[in-house]
Amino acid sequence: MIPPASALAAAADAESPWLGLASFTEETRSYFHGREAEVGELGRRVQRKLLTILFGQSGLGKTSILRAGLVPLLRPEGYCPVYVRLDYGQESPPPSEQIKQAVLRASEAAGHWTKPGAAAAGESLWEFLHHRDDVLKDAAGRTLVPLLIFDQFEEIFTLAQGDDHGRRRAAQFIEDLADLVENRAPRALEARLEADEAGLERFDFARADCRILIALREDYLAHLEGLKAQMPSITQNRMRLARMAGPQALAAVTGPGGALVNEEVAAAIVRFVAGGAEIERAEVEPSLLSLVCHELNAVRRAQGRTEISADLLAGSRDSILAEFYERVLQDQPATVRAFIEDELLTESGYRESIAEERIRKGLSAAGADGGALARLVDRRLLRIEERLDVRRVEFTHDVLCGVVKISRDLRQEREAKAAEARRRAETESQLAQARRDAWRARLVAGGCVVLAVGAIGAAAWGYVNLRRAEAAEDRVAAERDRVQVSRGEAEKLVTFLLDDLYRQLEPTGRIEIVSGLARRALAYFDALPAELRDARSDRYRAVALSRLGLALSLQGKTLEAEEPLREAHDLFRRLAARPDAGEEVIVDLAAVLRQQSRNAYMQNRPQLAIDTGRLGLEVILVPAARPGPSAAVMFEYGRTQMNLSFVLMRDRQNDPALQANLQAEAVFNRLLADPVHRLRAGIYFGEAKTWKIELLRLMGRGNEALAENEAALKIADEIVAKEAGNLGALRSRALLRSRKAQAALDGYDYRTAEALGRLVVEDWSEYLRFDADSDTARNNRRVARNFQAEALWRQGEIDAAIVQARENTREALAVGGSPSTVRGSAFQTARTDSIEAELGRVNDIDAALAAGKRLRELAAAQVDAESYCRAMTPVWNDAVRADLQLRVGSTEAALATARDAARRLRPLQPKSGVEKFNQRMIGYSIFRVQVEACFKLGRWAEAADAARELIAGRPAPDDTSDSALDWLAEDRADAAVAFARHGDIAAARETLALADAFNRQRRAAGAKDYPTRQQTAKIALGSGLLAADPAEKRAQFRAGLAEIAAMPPQPQQLRTVRELKAVLESELARVP
């Protein structure tokens, strides 16, 4: 018999101290290191409150913390841990009964109840744990507190929702659990007691001596939030589990395996798993770290070495997971792999838990020998857990699901291609046989005709064979007819898949399904003989190509998307040129041009995006201008205008962008009035409003933008409420909420901005739960995290802001994306690196630059070799290097690097608006380094020159949003100091007055954040330098120091703030 997961502790020993993907248990706790702080905090939370929520991303070791950390900590303190994982199957008892059984089993081993038999069948959890004077005691008579541990609680939102039975079970369980958590008597009990008070004495209504811990994946936190009406306590005592910090990860390597790995190699392993970050800044997934250590140790043992050496560390995160999976299954039949992939992974890619008996039967049917399951468990691919005395099998960890899903998808694609090839071969074989029959019949008939000349008597025989030939010809014709009928039916199905079903899937965002359908349709049309192809089949082949191209583009695979989109465009263009071309072909042509435009934008090819978008508009304008255009035409016209508005806006062409947007808005507004089209129109209306709001903000019309946002959000909320599963509606709402978060930032309402950012992250996380391949959704979630980070940063909560920003960097490095989305992550990564350097956390600049450099080069690698993006990237790398050199105190080196970068930037020739913006953005960062470096070095003439270039080189001179004007005021404050030091008093006074005017306006609007205080302190420095009266000088310098003293503690630790404080103190000391 195979032991359950908890019994595999014996497999961990001094020679094999890392468990790979298996979780640590009480038995293996001596090998569990690095999470002492989290275990301590979680223990304190559990002791303080009845309910504790532990949440974190998959792969962070929640189960190990519970089993090997928390339980061993609390068991000696008088707690009786009860592990609960529920079975929602129809044959299993109700969830509350399962929990009570688990409590009784755990309590039997820990002690005894003081009133055995008090529990009654069918009673609720609250009743079960509130019997008066029925207390759990250990052998020494000490009272024990039951601790119910619901690990992997997200299963109630996944596995429990598979059918009506599971959903009813889940609802009953939540109601029962809520009564226990909130310590309220169930309604059914209250009703019984109102009818008969005799039962009151049985229960202690004041008791609250149990503890409940819910652990779940972070991406299901929004689902948990949906229960707060029933269970308000879920919002009160939460602990977020983050990735391991670098020193923690180092302890996790050296703690269990100190004799097998030295400090240097252990640090190299941690850096490898962290993607190259230095130890002080590394953030590591414990499951991946454990797997890497386990795999390296396996190689060490195989090679007979005594230690793990640095040369064993090669490969990548994904390759190690893939190699682990392939190696585990290499000696198993292919049918075994197919069985476990199909049975133990849900359609959407989550772990499934299956009864051991069923798995054994399935493996046997797949051709595996009797020991296959034991080997897969021993190799840590699968694990067995006992639930309600039923042994169930599942993958050891969620981190494997991605690898398994990729393997399954590739296999299913191969199987589909093979089945299609077999079908084609069978059809061709039948046609060939019919032709052979016809040919043989003709030969016989021909011979009979010749013989008839000499022998009239043989005429009858010839006649018979002639009839046979005709019959054979009939069979060929019939076969052709059958093929044509089959073709017609097949193309009806393809039509449904590409048009009707696509329109149904489009709101759900299921990119992988769209991609799969398109590939299967293309396989059909590619196999179609030339004589059977016509305009209809060409149209559907073009539709399939466009769907495939769109899916690839949405996944961030913009280079792969080019070819199918180009081929679709060519086909549609030829079809549209035919005299009999219908309206649908014109709509198709406009749609594929719109897709090509957006794909070009994602590739950082803005001019191509604009030109292609305008071409699409020319195409769709023809049918749109006719009287009474169809809804299909108007939808495409609106979407084409909206796309053109978007790419123009991103190219900083705000006025024409707004005009195109107004056209799109008018179309969707008209379609909203039609009940048939209201839902779909509402989704696009919300998106059009999003970009209009952003345009108005960029044009300095923020108040208009706010009013537009509120009106559009009402429609979006209405659609989301009506169509909870419609991802298009969710996307529209998320985009509008993002604009509202930006408005809150602009209005200095940082708490609101942070809260809205969190809601938007939840919206996009929900979206990605159904459409995990969407590059755009991932990018938009990163934008929402940016709102959170910005709000936290401005409030002075810098470490919390860094956590959000680093999450974005990790995600971008892990999944990549289009050049556009990756480039955005690179900008934020550079800013975060700069902040960490200011806090003194960067010792190795090359190591600190590694993540951002990888992102910048990943974006550049996906565009043409001759493009501006390729040429600009090395200069961008050096601009970031110069900034980090300045932040760590290498001032001369920073100035030299900045000057060299400026020299190389000037010859570059940006063409489009966005390229010019990027050029100015990089130039801006270079000039800022030069200004600050010259300040520190006392080179005032150079500082003044650089300050002039800094102001003149604003990234977006036409951007009059509050944040852009804020940057300008900051630059003017610095420039005024440089001018004053250089002796250009008139320029200093003029520039300082402009900075001071905006600063006063900002403070009057309620800004009290630390960047405002820093700006105010800089203006006070300039004012003090320009003042003639010593008393005025002292007052200004003291006012600047007071602004710094009023900052939260963390910002006061930033190098620029400390240096500003030192300058103010020095100037104050010099005043007579």
N, C-alpha and C positions, 0 to 999 in steps of 0.2 A: 504493500500500500504506500502511495506517495504521501509524504508528510505535508501538512499545510504550510503556508508561508512562515508562520511563527516558529515552526520546527526546523527551519533551515539555518538556525543560529549556529549549528555545529559546523556549517560550511565556512564560517568566519573564524580565522585563527591568525596567528602571527605571520604565517606565510601568505595568507589571503585575507588581509584586513579590510579591504574595500569591497562593498557588496554590489557594485554596479548599480543596476536599476532597482534592486530589491530595497525595501524599506528597512530601517533599523527597528529593533524590537527591544523589549526589556532584557532579553537574553543577550543581545549583541550591543548593549549600551556602552560597554567598555571601549567599543570602536567608534563611538559617535562623538565627534568633536566639532567645535566651531560655533555652536548655537547656544552657548551657555547663557548669554544675555537675553535672547529671545525666550528661552525656557523659563528663566527667572521672571521676566515680565509677565509671561502668560500665566505662570503659577500665581502671581500676585493678583492678576485680574480674576482668575477663577475663584480665589479665596474671598475676594471683595463682593462679587455680584453673583446672583443666581444664574444669569445667562452670560456667556462669553462667546463672541464671534471671532473666529480666526479665519482670515481670508488671505489669499495670495495666488499668484499665477501658478500654473501647473509646473512641476519640476523643481519647486523650491523646498520640498521636504517636509510638508505639513504632517504627513503620517509619521515620519521618523521623529519629529519634534514631539508629537503626542505620545508615541509608544516608547521611545527610548529616552525622552527628556522629561516631559510633564508627568507621566504616570510614575516613574521611579522617584520623582521629586515629591509628589503628593501622597503616594501610598503610605510612607512612614508618618505623614502628618494627619492620618486618620481619614483618608479618602478611599472609597471603594470604586475603582474605575470599572465602568461597564461599556465595552465597545459595542456600538450598534451600527450595522449596515442593513438596511431593510430590503426585503424581497417583495416586489409588487405583483408577482405572478398570481394567477387566479387560484392556484392550488395552495398558496401560502396563507397563513392566518392573517387577520387584520394587523396593520402596523403596530397598534398599541399593544396587542397581544404578543407580538414578537419582542417588543421592548420589555414587557413585563417578564417574559421568559428569560431574556438576557440578564435582567436584574437578578432574578432568582438564581440563575446559574452562577453569576459572579459572586453573589452574596453567600452561596453555599461554600465556596472556597475561602471566603474572607471571614465568615463568622456565622451569626444566627440572628433571626428576628425575635424580638422579645414577646411578640404575640403571634406565634405561627398559626396559620390558618385564617388570619384576619382578612386576607384578600379574597375577593369574590369574583367568580367568573364573569366576564363581560364588563367589569367596571372600568372606568376611565383611568388614565394615568394619574390625574390629580387625586382621585379617590385612592388609588393604589398606594400613593406615597404620602397620604394625609391621614391614615388611620391613627386614632389617638393612642398614644403610649406604645405604638408598634415601631420600635427603633432597631436599627441594625447595630449589633455589638460584635466586637472581635473576641478572641478566646480570653483576653485579659479583662474583658468587661468594658473596654473603651468604646465609646460611640463612634460609629463610622458614618461618613457622609457619602451617599451614592453620587457618583459623578458619571452622568450619561454623556458619552462621547459619540457624536454623530459625525463620523468622518465621511468625506465625499458626499456632503449633503446636496450637492448639485444634482445628484441622481434623481431627486424628486422633481426636478425641472426637465429631465431628459428621459431616463428609462421609465419613470412613472407616467409619462405622458403618451406612451405608445398606443394605448387603446382606452376605451371608455372605462373599463374596469380599473385600470391603473390610475386614471385621473380621479375617479371616485375615491379610491383608496388614499391617494395623496391628499385630497381635500379633507377627508375624515381625520387623517393623521395631523394635518396642520391645525385643525380645530382643537384636537385633543392636546397637542403640544402647546398651543397658544394658552390654553387654560392653565397648564402646568407652569409655563414660563412667567405668565402674568400673575400667578398664584390666585386665580379666581375659581370659585366652584363652577363646574359645568352647568349649563342651563337645565339640562335634563335632571341633574341632581337637585338643583334648586326647586324645580317643579315638584319633584317627589317629596322634598322636605316641606314644601308649603302645604302639600296634601296630607303629609304625616310627619310631624315634628319628632317622632320617636327616634328617628335615625340621626338626629343632630349630635348626640353624644358620641357617635362612632368616629366623628372626624374632628381633627384639630385644625381649625380654619386659619390659625395664626402661624402654622408651621411653614418654614421656608428653608429646610435643612438639606435639600438636595442641590446639586449643581448640574448645569447643562452646558455643554460646549459644542458648538456647531462649527465645523471646519468645511470650507468650500472654496472652489476656485474663484478667483477675483472676477472673471468674466461673467459670473452668475450673481454678482452682488446686486445688480439691478433687479434681477428676479426676486432676490430676497427682500429688497426694498418694497416690492409689491405686496409683501405680507405685513407691513408695519401697521396697517389699520387693525388687523387682528392681534398683532404682536408688537406693540410699540417698543418693547425693550430691545428689539434687534438693532436699534440705532444708538444704544447707550454705552455699550462696553465692547468696542471692537478693537481688534489688533490686526494690523496689516503686516504680513510677512514679506519682507523684501529679499532680494538676492543677497547672498553672502558678500560681505565686504572682503577686500583682499586679505587682510590679516586673518579673518575668520576662515577663509578658504585655505590659507596656508596651514592653519591649525588642523583643518579637516584632512589635509594630506599627511602632515608630519605626525599628528597625534596618534593615529592608528598604525602608521607605517614608518615610524622614525628609523627603524633598523634597515628599511628597504630603500629609502630615498633620502638624499642629503638636502640641506636647506636650499642650495642653489638650484638643483633640479626641481625641487618642490615649487620654488618660485616660478621657474620656467613653465611648469605644468599649469599653475594658476594663471599666468599671463596668457598662455595658449588658449585656455578655456574662456578667458575674459576678452579674447579678441585683440590681444597685444597691449592692453592697458597696464600701466605700472601697478605694483601691488597696492600702493596707498589709494589708488583711484579705481582699482578693479572691482567689478561687481559680477558675481559668479552664480550660475545655476548649480545648486548642490548635486542634483541628479546627474547632470552632464559631467561634473567634476568626478563624481564617484565612478561613473562608467568609464571615463578616460583612465582613471587610476586602475580600475579593475582590468581594463584591456591591456594597459602597459604592463601591469603585473603578470598577466597571463603570458605575454611575450617574454618577459624576464624569466619566468619559470620554464617556459618551453626551451629557452636558450641556455638554461642552466646558470644564469648569472646570479650573483648575490645581491646586486642593487639595480634599481632602475636608473639608467643613464640617459643623458640628454639626447643621444642619437636615436633613442626609441620613440621620441616625441615627434611625429610627423603626421601630416594629414589635416583634417578639418573636422569641425563639429559634425556636419552632416555625413562626412565620409566615415567617421568612426561609428556613428549610429547605423549607417547603411552596411558597413563591413560587419558589425556585430550581428545584424539581422541576417545577412547572407551567410555568415559562418555558422550561425546556429542551425540554419536550415539546409546547409550544403549536402548533408548525407541523407536528407529526407526526400521522398518522392515529391514531384511537382504537385501532385494532387493533395498532399498534406498542406503545403503552403496555401493552395487555393482554399482549402477547407477552413483553416484558421483565419485567413484574411476575410472570407465571406461571413463566417459565423461570429468571430470575436471582435469585429469592428462594425459599428453601425454605418448606415448609408452615408451619413454626414461626417463620419470619421471619428467617432467617439468609441471608447472601450465598451464592450458588451460583456456581461457576466453570464456564463452558461453552465448548467448542471454538469458535473463531472461525467456522469453516466452517458449523457448525450454526446459529450466530447469524445469519450472512448469509442462509442459506436461509430461516430463520424470519422474518426481517425482510422478505425479498422476498415470501414467502407472505402476510405481513400487509399488503402493499400499500405498503411503503416503497420509495423509490428507491435506487439503488445507493450514494448517498453518505450514507445515514442513519447507518450505524455510525460513519463518520468524524466526522460532526457531533456525535453523542452522546459520543464520546471527547473531541473538541475542547472540548466544553462541560463536561467534567469529571463527567458523570453516570456514564459507563462508563470502564473502562480495560482495556488489553490487556497481558497478561503472557506471556512465553515460558517454558514449562516443558517440558523434554526436547524442545526444538525444535518444540513444539506451542503455537500461540498461543491463549490462552484469554481470555475476556471475563468481566468481573464489574463490580459497582458499585464506584465509587471508594472508598467508605468505609462502615464499619458505621453511622455516624451517620445515613445515609440510610435504613437498613432500616425504621425506625419509620414514616417518611413514606410509603415505598413500600407497606408492609403496610397502612396505613390506606387508601391509595388503592385497593389491590387488594380489601380487604374491602368497601369501599363499592361498588366496581364489581360484585363477585360478588353482593352483596345486591341491587343493581339488576337484574342479570341473572336472579337467581332469581325476583324479583317479576315481571319481564317474562315469563318462561317460564310462571309460574303463571297470569298473566293470559291468555296465549295458550291454555293448556290449557282454562281456564274458557270462553273465547270459543268454542273449537272444540266443546266439549261443548254449550254453549247453542245453537250454530248447528245441530248435528245434531238436537237436540230440536225446535227450531223448524221444521226441514225436515220432520221426521216429522209434526208437528202440521198443517203446511200440506197434506201429502199426504192426511192423514186428512180434513181439511175438504173438499178438492176431491172426494174419493171420496164423501163424504156428499151433496154437492150433486148429483152425477151420479145417485146412487142415488135420491134424493128425486124428481128430475125423472122418472125412469123409472117410479116408483110412480104419479105423477099421470097419466102417459100410459097406464098400464095400465088405468085406468078406462074409457078410450075405445078402447083397442086391446089386447085380450088377446094379440094376436100379439107385442106388444112385451115381454111378461112375461119372456121368456127374457133379453132384453137387460138388463132391470132386475135380474134375478137375478144376472147376471154382474157388474154394477157393484156390487150389494150385497155380493157376495163380495169385490170389490176393496176396498170400504170396510172390511169386516171385516178384510181382510188389512192394510190401513193401520193400523187400530186395533191389530192384533196387533203391527205394527212399532213403534207408539208404546209398547205395553206391553213389548215386547222391549227397546226402548231404555231404558225406565224400569228394567227388570230389569238391563240391562247397567250402567246408572249406579249402581243399588243395589249390584250385585256389585262394581263399581269402588270405590264408596264404602266397602263393607265391607273390601275389600283395602287401600284407602288408610288406613282407620282402624286396621286391624291393624298397618300399618307405623308409623302415628303412635303407637299403643300401644307398639310396640317402642321407638321413639325416645324417648318420654317416660318410660317405666318401665324396661324391661330395659336398654336402652343407657345410660340415665341412671345406673342403679345401677352399670354397668360403668365409666362415665366419672367418677363421683363420687370414687372413690379417686385418680384421676389429676389431679383439680383443674383440668381443662380448661374453664375458665369460658367462654371464647369459643365453644367448641363447643356447650356447653349452651345458651348464649344464642342461637346460630344455629339450633339445633334447635327451640328454643321459638318463635322468630320464624317459622320455616317452618311449624310446626304451627299457629300462630295464623293465618297467611295462609290455610291450608287451611280452618280452621273459620269464619273470617270470610267466606269465599267460598261457604260451604255455604248453599243455599236454605233458607228458613224451614221449608218443609214436610218437609225431610229432617233437621231437628234433633230430637234426643231427649235423654233423660237421659244416655245413654252419651256422646254427642258433647259435651254440656254439661260432663260430668265431665272429659273429656280437654282441652277448651278451658280449664277451670279449672286443670288440671295444668300446661298450657303456660304460662298466666299466672303461676302460682306459680314455675315454673322460671325464667322470664324475670325476675321480680321478685327472686328469690334471686341470680341472676347479676349483676344491676345492683347490688344491695346489696353483694355481695362485691367488686365493682369500686370501691366507694366512691361510687357514684352513687345515694345514698340517696333523694334527692328524686324521681329518675326511677323508682325502685323502688316508690314508694308506690302509684301508680295500678294497675299490674298486680297487686300484692299485694292491694289493696283489692277489685278486681274478682274476683280468684280467691276471696277470702274470702266475698264475697256469693254467688257461684255455689255454693261448697261448702256454705254455710249453708242455702241453699234445697234443695239435694240431700239434705242430712242430715235435713231436716224431712219428707221423703217417707216414707210408711209402708214402702216397699220398699227404703229406704236400706241399703246393705251396709256391712260393716265397713271396707272400703277407703275409703269416702267419709268416715267418721269419722276415720280415720287422716290422710287428706288435709287435713281441716279443722283438726285439731290441728297438723299440720305447717305449714300456712300461717300460723296464729296464732303459732307459734314463730318463723317467719321475720319476721313483722311486729314481734314483740317485739324481736328482735335488730336489726332495721332502726331501730326507734325508739331503741334504746340508741346506735347509731352516730350518730344525729342529736342526741345530748345531750338526749333526752327521757326521762329515767329513769323517771318515774312511769308514763308510757304503756307503757314497756317492761315494767314489773312487772305492771301491770294486764292487759296483753295476754297475758303469760306465764301468769298465773294463770287467765285464761279458757281458754287452751289446755289447761292441766292439768285443768280441770273437764271439758272435752270428752273427753279421752283416758282419764280415770279410769273412765268408764262401761264401755267394753269391757275395760279392764285389770282391773277388779274382778270380772269374770265368771270362772267356773271355766275353767281351761285356756286362757288367752288365747294368741293366735297370736304368733309371733315378730315379725311386723310391728307388732302392737300394743305389744309389750313394748319394742321398739327405740324407737318413738315416745314411749312413756311415759318411758323413760330419758332420751331427748334433751330432752323437754319439761322434766323435772325439772332436768336439767343446765343448760339455758338459764335457767330461773328462778333457780337457784342463782347463776349467773354475774351476772345483772342485779341481784339482791339484794346480792351481794358488792360490785359496783361502786357501789351506792348506800349502802355502809357498813352494811348490815343483816346483820351477820355471823352471828348465831345462826340466824335462819330460813334464811339461805343455806346454812349447814352442814347443817341438817336436810334440805333439798331435795337437797343433794349426796349425802348418805348414801343417800337413796332411789335416786338415779340409779346410784350405785356398786353397790348391791345388785342392781339389775336387770342391769347389764352383767356383773357377777361371775357371775350365774346363767347368762347366755347364753354366757359364756366356756367353760363346761363342755361345751357342745354343739360337737362338731368342725365341724359344718356352719356354725356362726355364729361360731366362735372368732376368725377374722381381723377381721371387722367389729366384733364386740363388743370385741376388744382395743384397737382404735383409739379407740372412745368411752370405754372404761375408762381409758385413758391420759389422755384429756382431762379426764374427771371427777376423776381423781387430781390433775391439775395444779391445778385450782381448789380442791380440798380442801387441798392443800399450802399454797397461798397464804392460804387462810382460817386454817389453823392458825397460820401465821406471824403474821398480823395479830392473832391472839388470844393471842400470846405462847407458843405451844406449838411452838416451833421444833424441838425434839428429836423430837417425834412426826412432824413434817413430813419430817425427814430420812429416817426409817425408811420412811415411806410412799413417798418418792421412789425409793429404791433398789429396792423391790419392783416398783413400776410400770415402772421403766426396763428391768428384765429382760424383761418382757412386750413392751415397745415394741421393744427390740433384736431379740427373737425374730421379731416380725412384719416388721420392716424387712429382716432377713436372708432371710426366706422370700419377701417380696414387695418386691423392690428398687425397683420402679417405682410402688409404691402411695404416693401423696402423702399420703393420710390417715394412714398409718403414720409417714411422715416427719414430718408435722405433730405427731403425738402425741409422738414422740421429742424433737422440737425444743422443744416446750412443757415437757416434763419436764426436759430439760437446762437450760432457762432457770431453772426452780425450783432446780435444783442449783447453778447459777451464783449465784443470789441467796443461797442458803444459805452458799456460800463467802465471799461478801461479808460477810454477817452474822458469819461466823466469823473474819474478818480474814485469810483465806487468799486474798490478792489475786492471786497468780500463778495459782492454780487457777481463780479466777473469770474472769480474763482468758482463760485457755486454753479454758474452757468456753464463754465468750462467743464466742470465735472459731469453735468447733465449731457453735454454734447459728447463727451468721451463715452458715456454709457450708451447714447444713441448709436454711435459708430461701432461700439463693441457688439451691440445687439445686431447691427447690420452685418458685421463680419462673422457673427456666429452662423449666419445662413450663407454668406458669400465670402468665404475666407480668402479667396483669390483676388479680391478687388484692391488694386493698387491705389486707386483714387480714395476709397474708403479709409484705407490705412493712413494715407497722407492727411486726410481731413481729421482723422483722430489725432494725429500728431499736431496738427494746427490747434486743436482744442486743448491738448496738453500744454501747448505754448501759451495759451491764454491763462491757464492755471499757473504756469511757471512765471509768467510776467506779473500776474497779480501778486503772487507770493514774493517775488523778488522786490517789487516796489514797496511791499509792506515790511521788508527787511528780513523775511523768512527765507534766507538764501539757501540753506541746506535743503529745505523742502522744495524749493524751486529747482535745484540741481537734480533732485531725484526725478522730477517730471521730465526735465530736459534729457537726462541720461537714458531714460526709458525710450524716448524717441530715437536716440542715437543707436541704442541696442537693436531696436526693431528695424531701423533702416539698414543696419549692417547685416542683420540676420536674413531679411527677405528681399533686400534690394528694391528695385522699382524702376520707373522710367527716369530719364535724365532730369526731368523737371522736378519730380517729387524728391529724388535723391539730393539734388542740388539744394532744395529748401532745407533738408535735414543737415546738410553740410554747413550752411550759414548758422543755424542754431548751435551746432556742435562747436563751432569756432567761438561763439560768444560764451558758451558754457566753459570751454577751456580757459578763456580769458579770465572769467570770474574766479575759477579755481586757482589760477596762477596768482591772482591778486590776494587770495587768502593764504598764499604760501604753501599750496599743496602740490606744486609742480617742481620736481627736481630734475627730471630728464625731459627736455623739450621735445626731442624726437619721439619719445614714447607718448608724450601728451598729444602730439600732433597726429599720431598714427591713425586714430579712428576717423578724424575729419579728413585726413589726406586720402584714406581709402574711399570715403564717400565722394569726394571731389573727382577722384580718378575714375570711380565707377560711373559717374555721370558722363565724364568726358569720353569714356570708352565706347559709349553707345551712340555717338554721333560721328559724322563724317570727319575724316582725318584733316580736311582743310577748313573745318568750321571754326568760327570765332571761339566757341566753347573750348575746343581743344587747345587753341593758342593761348587762351586766357588762363587756363588751369594752373600751369607752373607759376605764373605771376601771382595768382590767388594764393597758392601754397606759401609763397614767400611773404605775402602780405600778412597772412596769419602767423607765420613764424616771427616776423618783426614785432607783432603785437605781443606774442608770448614772451619774447626776449625783453621787451619793455616791462611787462608785468612782473617778471622775476628779478628785475634790477639790472639786467645787462643792457644799459642804456646806449653805450657806444655801438655795440653790436646791433641793437635794434635800429638805430639811426642809419647805420651802413646798409642793413638789409632793406630798409624802407626806401632809401635813395635808389638802390639798385632795382628794386621792384618798380619804382616810379619810372625809371629810365626805360625799362622793358615794356611798361604798360603803354607809354605814349604812342609808339608806332602801330599799335593794334588798331584795326579799322572796323569798329562795330557798325552794322548797317541798320538793323531794326531798332525799334524803340526799346525793347527789353534788353538787347545787347548793349545799347548805350547806357541804359540804367545800370546794368551789371558793371560796365566799365567805370561809371561814376561811383558806384558803391565800393568797388575795390580801391579806386583812387582816393575816395573819402577816408577809408580805413588807413591807407598809407599816409595821407597828410595828417591825420590825427596822431599817428605814432610820431611823425616828425615834429609836430607842435609840442607834444608832451615831452619828447626826448630833449628838444632844444630848451624847454623850460628848465628841466633838471640840470642841464649842462650850462645854463646861463648864457646861451647864445641867442640874444634877444632879436637881433636883426633877422637871423634865419627863422626864429619862431614867428616873427611878424609876417614874413613872406609866406611861410607855410600856413599861417592862420588865414591869410587872404585867399590862398588856394583852397583851403578847407571850406570856407563859406561859399566861394564861387563854384566849387565842385559838388554842391549838394546832389545826392543821388537822383532826386526827383524835384526839380525846381518848381514844377507846377502842382506839387502835392501840398495842399493847404490844410490837411487834416491836423488835428491837435498834436498828434505824436510827432509829425514832421516839423511843426512849428516849435515844438519842445526841443527837438534836436538842434534846430537852428539857434534857439536862445542859448543853449548850452555852448555851442560853438562860438557864438558872439561873446559870451562871458569870458571864455578862454582867450579869444582874439583881443578883447579889450585889455586884458592883463598883459598880453604880449606887446600890444601897441604902447601901453603905458610904460612898460619896462624899457622899450626901445626909444622912448621919448616922443612918440607921435601922439601928443596929448589930444589934439582935435579929433583924430580918428578914434582914439580910445573912448572919449566922452560920447561921441555919436554912436559907436557900436554898443557901448555899455547901456546907453539909454534905451536902445531897441530891446536888448536882452532883459533889462529891468521891467520894461512895460509888459512884456509877455509873462514874466515871472509873477508880477503883481496880479495880473489877470488870472493866472493859474492858482495862486494862493487864495484869491477872492472866491474862486469857484469851489474851494474846499480841499485843495491838494495839500496833504501833510506827509506824503510819502518821503522816503529817504532821498530819492533822486531830486525831488523838489528842494529839499533842504540842502543837498550838495550844490545845486545850481544857485540857490540863494547865498550860500557861503562863498561861492566863487564871485558872485556879483558884489558881495560885501568886500572881498579882497580887492577887486578892481576899484570900488568906490573909495576904499581907504587909501589906495595908492594915488588916486587922483585928488584926494582932499588936501587942502592947504593947511587947514586948522588942525593942530595936534589933537585937540579934543575930539574933533570929528573923525580923525584917523583912528583913535583909540575906540571910539564908539562903533565904527564899522568893523574893525578887526574883532572886537569882542562879540559883535552881533554874529559874525561868521562862525566864531568858535561856539557860540550858543546853539546855532543850527546843528553843528556836528554833534554836540553833547545831547541834543534832543533826538538823535537817530537811535533806532534799535541797536542792540549790542553787536549783532553780526556785521552790519554795514560799516561800523566803526573799525572793524578789523581789515577792511579792504585797503590795499596799498595806496590807491589814489586818495582815499579819504584820510588815511594817516599822514600822507605827504602834504595834503592840503592843510590839515591841522597844524603840521609842523611849520609850514610857511606863514600861516596866520599868527602863530605864537612868536615866530621870529620877527615878523613885521611889528607886532605889538611891542615886543621888547625894544625895538629900535626907536620907537616914538619917544621923543624927549618929554 
